[in-house]
Amino acid sequence: MLQQNLIKNFEKSFRGNWELPALSDYFKNETFTYGMVAEEIARLHILFECCKIKKGDKVAVLGRNNTRWCISYLAVITYGGVVVPILQDFNSDDIHHILNHSEALSIFAGDQYWDMINPPDVEKIRSAFSLTDFSCLFGNAKKIQDELNKKFTEKYPDGFRKEHVNYPDIDNKEMVMINYTSGTTGFTKGVMISANNLMGNVQFGIDARLSSSGEKCLSFLPLAHAFGCAFDFLYAISVGVHITLLGKIPSPKVLVEALKTVKPKVIFTVPLIMEKIYKKQILPALERKTIKMALKLPFVSELIFEKIKKQLVDVFGGNFTQVIIGWAPLNPEVEDFLYKIKFPFTVGYGMTECAPLISYSYYKEFVPRSCGRPIKFMEVRIDSEQPSLIPGEIQVRGENVMIGYYKDDEATKKIFTDDGWLRTGDIATIGQDNSLFIRGRSKNMILSSNGQNIYPEEIEYKSNNMPCVVESIVVERNGRLVALVYPDYDYMDKNIISEKEMEVLMNRNKDLLNSTLPVYEKISDIVIYPTEFEKTPKKSIKRYLYNI
């Protein structure tokens, strides 16, 4: 158990950073200082009392990132409740299931998301509040509001001051969050996260000195997901960072403008964003004939790479120390290029069940193709007789590992080994310096007819970089490997490519792809898929729908 207490850590930060800006909405002229956040939390604590919410009760938060999303989350856990963050991309049925399964008594919701909820279908919900202004959406609004205002004035007659920030002693072993996964197997599980699990991630950030009081960060990853929540939010609040919440889908144009405006000190992002920038902006420039010729000249190529690096640094605001990429594996071709131009990036690894971090390396120590080394407080082993040569499942234990799955003893028992290690389901090798090299998911592995282990993700990384390919899935059909491809229809329209020409292009892609693969991994056919592949709310492809 960690010595630093999560809740007292927040208490200390609010007091120590009282006058500093804490939370801003990028598209609104609204900023909360740390003192203002603490005051809003105090009001919500009284609100919980008015709503008869007790320690250990569950309160859900549903909506896009904004200041009141963060305040609601902090208010719940500093009160002694259990927060249930719900990804806004869940459909209505999933939202109802999560609210009922978690037994949430109250919910803070974005107005448009509250419209997706039918109160009679969520029996335990007694009250609902808007993430726009904390107004009451469900329940006796006037009575609750009048009682809240009266009690707040009675409790703080001379105003709310920093000495009033005094949260209850909530042991780190206590559950403070249930985070529902959106797995690719077709059902959700509630991951029980303790204060200690969250503190392990916060402590990592503190020890790594990712940011300091008064510095800035831009939050554009969904805070209901473990990666964004831990580092764009909880860690940042714990050290006095000024968080600007994007609050919209991070399209390239919106994101670039926001990064230039905020100029964050450290950037947490996902592979998809880096891969889009590479494919849409960098790759077309590199494929121009003049550039191709120039890159053959050593001195000139260095100048070109330096210029691209400078442009890429400017795209990310120009003030950051490093870009930390997580959530999913980074495309190897993109990684190789970023490493070649000496862009300050690193790739970490984690999972919701570890809230989320398992491994990371500072960008200057990052080993290409790896996802860092196990962080402090976490142990990693590879279930293989020769972990450095023969891939095996990554198994972990340590401070970040969850309590278990909520109301699912069978799933909890299944994910832990008999000697207490968490099975991640990811297959990897480990280097002499402890760097992890992930090959793919164990459930996705295909066993070839001659006994070779095939990791479809490794083929898909290459396929996704082919012309006119947005995304692909490699599946086994009648003993052969087939690539299902969703083509880039915008590219086709822009370049006036007919369907017949596209078939020729895809056959060319197949030949080019196969030239880079060993015999047992070669693709027998490419099948055009007319629509985007169905995904989970966390944007992972639901493979089980296509493995037929």
BELKA-V559063 format. One record per residue. N is the residue number from 1. RES is the residue in three letters. PHI is phi in whole degrees, 0 to 359 (999 if undefined). Layout:
BEGIN
N,RES,PHI
N,RES,PHI
END
This chain:
BEGIN
1,MET,999
2,LEU,291
3,GLN,285
4,GLN,288
5,ASN,269
6,LEU,301
7,ILE,292
8,LYS,292
9,ASN,296
10,PHE,293
11,GLU,304
12,LYS,297
13,SER,294
14,PHE,298
15,ARG,291
16,GLY,285
17,ASN,243
18,TRP,314
19,GLU,272
20,LEU,281
21,PRO,294
22,ALA,248
23,LEU,226
24,SER,225
25,ASP,267
26,TYR,300
27,PHE,264
28,LYS,230
29,ASN,273
30,GLU,217
31,THR,224
32,PHE,254
33,THR,283
34,TYR,298
35,GLY,295
36,MET,294
37,VAL,298
38,ALA,299
39,GLU,293
40,GLU,296
41,ILE,297
42,ALA,298
43,ARG,296
44,LEU,291
45,HIS,298
46,ILE,291
47,LEU,302
48,PHE,299
49,GLU,296
50,CYS,297
51,CYS,270
52,LYS,62
53,ILE,272
54,LYS,248
55,LYS,302
56,GLY,91
57,ASP,288
58,LYS,261
59,VAL,229
60,ALA,269
61,VAL,228
62,LEU,224
63,GLY,159
64,ARG,287
65,ASN,305
66,ASN,203
67,THR,299
68,ARG,285
69,TRP,299
70,CYS,295
71,ILE,296
72,SER,299
73,TYR,303
74,LEU,295
75,ALA,297
76,VAL,296
77,ILE,286
78,THR,281
79,TYR,276
80,GLY,107
81,GLY,272
82,VAL,244
83,VAL,273
84,VAL,239
85,PRO,285
86,ILE,242
87,LEU,300
88,GLN,293
89,ASP,273
90,PHE,295
91,ASN,280
92,SER,300
93,ASP,297
94,ASP,295
95,ILE,298
96,HIS,298
97,HIS,298
98,ILE,296
99,LEU,297
100,ASN,286
101,HIS,295
102,SER,281
103,GLU,62
104,ALA,296
105,LEU,264
106,SER,212
107,ILE,213
108,PHE,256
109,ALA,221
110,GLY,297
111,ASP,306
112,GLN,291
113,TYR,278
114,TRP,297
115,ASP,296
116,MET,277
117,ILE,255
118,ASN,256
119,PRO,313
120,PRO,298
121,ASP,273
122,VAL,236
123,GLU,300
124,LYS,274
125,ILE,296
126,ARG,257
127,SER,206
128,ALA,218
129,PHE,227
130,SER,281
131,LEU,279
132,THR,277
133,ASP,212
134,PHE,68
135,SER,291
136,CYS,281
137,LEU,261
138,PHE,205
139,GLY,114
140,ASN,277
141,ALA,301
142,LYS,295
143,LYS,297
144,ILE,297
145,GLN,294
146,ASP,298
147,GLU,295
148,LEU,297
149,ASN,299
150,LYS,295
151,LYS,292
152,PHE,295
153,THR,295
154,GLU,293
155,LYS,283
156,TYR,232
157,PRO,297
158,ASP,257
159,GLY,95
160,PHE,270
161,ARG,237
162,LYS,299
163,GLU,290
164,HIS,280
165,VAL,283
166,ASN,213
167,TYR,273
168,PRO,296
169,ASP,284
170,ILE,252
171,ASP,298
172,ASN,300
173,LYS,282
174,GLU,290
175,MET,287
176,VAL,239
177,MET,209
178,ILE,242
179,ASN,251
180,TYR,275
181,THR,284
182,SER,231
183,GLY,295
184,THR,277
185,THR,263
186,GLY,98
187,PHE,213
188,THR,258
189,LYS,229
190,GLY,270
191,VAL,275
192,MET,276
193,ILE,250
194,SER,268
195,ALA,300
196,ASN,294
197,ASN,300
198,LEU,293
199,MET,295
200,GLY,300
201,ASN,288
202,VAL,298
203,GLN,297
204,PHE,302
205,GLY,298
206,ILE,296
207,ASP,296
208,ALA,279
209,ARG,52
210,LEU,295
211,SER,212
212,SER,229
213,SER,306
214,GLY,90
215,GLU,282
216,LYS,244
217,CYS,220
218,LEU,248
219,SER,265
220,PHE,234
221,LEU,277
222,PRO,298
223,LEU,288
224,ALA,284
225,HIS,264
226,ALA,302
227,PHE,295
228,GLY,296
229,CYS,299
230,ALA,293
231,PHE,250
232,ASP,285
233,PHE,236
234,LEU,296
235,TYR,296
236,ALA,300
237,ILE,296
238,SER,293
239,VAL,244
240,GLY,86
241,VAL,281
242,HIS,269
243,ILE,263
244,THR,255
245,LEU,261
246,LEU,292
247,GLY,75
248,LYS,226
249,ILE,300
250,PRO,284
251,SER,297
252,PRO,308
253,LYS,296
254,VAL,297
255,LEU,295
256,VAL,298
257,GLU,297
258,ALA,294
259,LEU,296
260,LYS,294
261,THR,285
262,VAL,281
263,LYS,53
264,PRO,293
265,LYS,278
266,VAL,222
267,ILE,238
268,PHE,254
269,THR,216
270,VAL,241
271,PRO,305
272,LEU,305
273,ILE,292
274,MET,296
275,GLU,291
276,LYS,294
277,ILE,299
278,TYR,295
279,LYS,287
280,LYS,271
281,GLN,245
282,ILE,277
283,LEU,301
284,PRO,302
285,ALA,292
286,LEU,291
287,GLU,272
288,ARG,292
289,LYS,303
290,THR,296
291,ILE,291
292,LYS,303
293,MET,293
294,ALA,295
295,LEU,290
296,LYS,280
297,LEU,260
298,PRO,312
299,PHE,293
300,VAL,294
301,SER,299
302,GLU,297
303,LEU,294
304,ILE,295
305,PHE,296
306,GLU,295
307,LYS,294
308,ILE,297
309,LYS,300
310,LYS,299
311,GLN,296
312,LEU,291
313,VAL,299
314,ASP,296
315,VAL,301
316,PHE,269
317,GLY,101
318,GLY,74
319,ASN,236
320,PHE,266
321,THR,272
322,GLN,198
323,VAL,252
324,ILE,256
325,ILE,256
326,GLY,214
327,TRP,86
328,ALA,204
329,PRO,295
330,LEU,272
331,ASN,304
332,PRO,303
333,GLU,295
334,VAL,294
335,GLU,300
336,ASP,301
337,PHE,292
338,LEU,300
339,TYR,291
340,LYS,297
341,ILE,273
342,LYS,64
343,PHE,287
344,PRO,283
345,PHE,229
346,THR,212
347,VAL,240
348,GLY,254
349,TYR,218
350,GLY,192
351,MET,203
352,THR,307
353,GLU,293
354,CYS,239
355,ALA,56
356,PRO,239
357,LEU,284
358,ILE,240
359,SER,218
360,TYR,191
361,SER,223
362,TYR,303
363,TYR,302
364,LYS,287
365,GLU,252
366,PHE,293
367,VAL,260
368,PRO,309
369,ARG,77
370,SER,265
371,CYS,234
372,GLY,84
373,ARG,249
374,PRO,307
375,ILE,282
376,LYS,304
377,PHE,80
378,MET,234
379,GLU,247
380,VAL,230
381,ARG,225
382,ILE,253
383,ASP,282
384,SER,205
385,GLU,291
386,GLN,229
387,PRO,302
388,SER,277
389,LEU,240
390,ILE,255
391,PRO,299
392,GLY,211
393,GLU,291
394,ILE,284
395,GLN,235
396,VAL,227
397,ARG,208
398,GLY,146
399,GLU,296
400,ASN,274
401,VAL,286
402,MET,305
403,ILE,287
404,GLY,157
405,TYR,266
406,TYR,295
407,LYS,54
408,ASP,214
409,ASP,297
410,GLU,294
411,ALA,293
412,THR,297
413,LYS,298
414,LYS,291
415,ILE,277
416,PHE,255
417,THR,285
418,ASP,298
419,ASP,261
420,GLY,91
421,TRP,265
422,LEU,280
423,ARG,277
424,THR,276
425,GLY,83
426,ASP,261
427,ILE,256
428,ALA,204
429,THR,242
430,ILE,229
431,GLY,279
432,GLN,297
433,ASP,269
434,ASN,78
435,SER,289
436,LEU,268
437,PHE,237
438,ILE,277
439,ARG,261
440,GLY,164
441,ARG,273
442,SER,298
443,LYS,287
444,ASN,266
445,MET,300
446,ILE,249
447,LEU,264
448,SER,288
449,SER,296
450,ASN,261
451,GLY,87
452,GLN,277
453,ASN,277
454,ILE,246
455,TYR,257
456,PRO,302
457,GLU,302
458,GLU,294
459,ILE,284
460,GLU,295
461,TYR,305
462,LYS,288
463,SER,299
464,ASN,292
465,ASN,267
466,MET,285
467,PRO,303
468,CYS,68
469,VAL,247
470,VAL,272
471,GLU,202
472,SER,210
473,ILE,227
474,VAL,259
475,VAL,231
476,GLU,260
477,ARG,229
478,ASN,54
479,GLY,80
480,ARG,237
481,LEU,271
482,VAL,235
483,ALA,259
484,LEU,273
485,VAL,236
486,TYR,264
487,PRO,282
488,ASP,273
489,TYR,293
490,ASP,296
491,TYR,297
492,MET,298
493,ASP,295
494,LYS,296
495,ASN,258
496,ILE,50
497,ILE,259
498,SER,282
499,GLU,297
500,LYS,295
501,GLU,295
502,MET,295
503,GLU,299
504,VAL,297
505,LEU,297
506,MET,292
507,ASN,295
508,ARG,294
509,ASN,300
510,LYS,299
511,ASP,296
512,LEU,294
513,LEU,298
514,ASN,296
515,SER,292
516,THR,259
517,LEU,246
518,PRO,294
519,VAL,306
520,TYR,287
521,GLU,253
522,LYS,294
523,ILE,274
524,SER,275
525,ASP,200
526,ILE,247
527,VAL,250
528,ILE,287
529,TYR,253
530,PRO,286
531,THR,230
532,GLU,300
533,PHE,290
534,GLU,293
535,LYS,234
536,THR,283
537,PRO,302
538,LYS,266
539,LYS,71
540,SER,268
541,ILE,293
542,LYS,281
543,ARG,300
544,TYR,300
545,LEU,286
546,TYR,245
547,ASN,276
548,ILE,230
END
